[in-house]
Amino acid sequence: MSKLTHSKLARSEPIVIDLSPTEFTQLPNPPLLIDVRSFLEYFTGHAPNARNLSLPRILMGLSLTQWFLPQWFRELSKEQPIATICLTAHRSPIAAKKLADAGFTTVYNITGGMIEWQRSGLKTTKVRVQAN
């Protein structure tokens, strides 16, 4: 993929765009990356700047009650480009489709998940917990 931009991808109908981890990191303005794994999985290592919002919370929050979703997510504009990632790309396409169906206009799915992210040699980070 060459010189991919959000404006070229924005459509009147929501779509999900598959990107490899390397393609994602080459975007000039990377979208908000949502790691849809459990917090425990996220805790053990995730892509830099990724926010954690598990697939069950997305499914329940969008389907049942908005209060089930964190405030930072509820405040997102539907025009905010979003990307989803999980461990092996089994959960992230489900989340991406759900987000597109909910009205987000530009949604990416990271193919291969964190397994491919790490295999590609891309940087990861871990949650740091401070003891009091």
C-alpha positions in Angstrom: 0.0 0.0 0.0 1.4 3.4 -0.9 0.6 6.8 0.6 -2.6 5.8 2.1 -4.5 8.6 3.8 -7.7 8.7 5.8 -9.3 11.2 3.4 -8.9 8.8 0.5 -10.6 6.1 2.6 -13.5 8.1 4.0 -16.7 7.0 2.5 -20.4 7.8 3.1 -20.9 4.1 4.1 -18.8 2.7 6.9 -16.3 0.1 5.7 -13.6 -1.9 7.4 -10.1 -1.7 5.8 -7.6 -4.5 6.5 -4.0 -3.4 7.1 -0.9 -5.3 8.1 0.9 -4.0 11.2 3.6 -2.5 9.0 1.1 -0.7 6.8 -0.6 0.6 9.9 2.6 2.1 11.3 3.3 3.7 7.9 0.1 5.8 7.9 0.9 9.5 8.0 -1.7 10.1 10.8 -2.3 6.8 12.5 -5.8 6.3 13.8 -6.7 5.6 17.4 -5.7 2.0 18.0 -8.0 -0.1 20.1 -6.7 -3.4 21.5 -9.8 -5.6 21.9 -8.1 -8.3 23.9 -8.7 -8.8 27.6 -6.9 -6.5 30.1 -4.6 -9.4 31.1 -3.6 -9.9 27.5 -3.1 -6.2 27.0 -1.2 -6.0 30.3 1.4 -8.5 29.0 2.3 -6.3 26.0 0.6 -4.1 23.4 1.3 -1.7 20.6 2.4 1.8 21.7 -0.5 4.2 22.2 -3.1 1.4 22.0 -6.1 1.8 24.2 -7.7 -1.3 25.7 -11.4 -2.0 25.2 -12.2 -5.7 25.1 -14.4 -7.2 22.5 -17.1 -8.2 25.0 -17.3 -4.6 26.3 -17.7 -3.4 22.7 -20.3 -5.9 21.9 -22.3 -5.3 25.1 -21.8 -1.5 25.2 -22.8 -0.9 21.6 -25.7 -3.3 21.7 -27.1 -2.8 25.2 -26.1 0.3 27.1 -23.6 3.0 26.4 -22.7 3.3 30.0 -20.9 0.0 29.7 -18.2 1.7 27.6 -15.5 4.0 29.0 -16.0 7.7 28.8 -13.1 8.2 26.4 -14.8 6.0 23.9 -18.3 7.5 24.4 -16.8 10.9 23.6 -15.3 9.8 20.3 -16.6 11.4 17.1 -17.9 9.0 14.6 -15.5 10.6 12.2 -12.5 9.6 14.3 -10.5 7.0 12.4 -10.2 3.8 14.5 -8.1 0.6 14.1 -8.7 -2.6 16.0 -6.1 -5.2 17.0 -6.2 -8.5 19.0 -3.8 -11.4 19.4 -4.3 -13.3 16.1 -6.9 -11.2 14.2 -9.9 -13.4 15.2 -11.6 -10.9 17.5 -10.5 -7.6 15.9 -12.5 -8.0 12.7 -15.6 -8.6 14.8 -15.0 -5.4 16.7 -14.1 -3.5 13.6 -17.4 -4.6 11.9 -19.4 -3.7 15.0 -17.8 -0.2 15.1 -18.5 0.4 11.4 -22.1 -0.8 11.9 -22.3 1.7 14.8 -21.5 4.5 12.5 -17.8 5.0 12.7 -16.8 6.1 9.1 -13.2 4.9 8.9 -12.4 1.6 10.6 -9.2 -0.4 10.1 -8.5 -4.0 11.2 -4.9 -5.0 11.9 -4.4 -8.3 10.1 -2.3 -10.9 12.0 -2.9 -9.2 15.3 -0.2 -8.8 17.9 1.4 -12.0 16.8 2.2 -10.5 13.4 3.0 -7.1 15.0 5.8 -8.8 17.0 6.8 -11.0 14.1 7.3 -7.8 12.1 9.7 -6.5 14.7 7.5 -3.6 15.7 7.8 -2.0 19.1 5.5 -3.1 22.0 5.0 -1.7 25.5 3.8 -3.1 28.8 1.5 -1.7 31.4 3.5 -0.5 34.4 2.1 -1.0 37.8 3.5 1.0 40.7 3.4 -0.4 44.2 2.6 2.0 47.0 
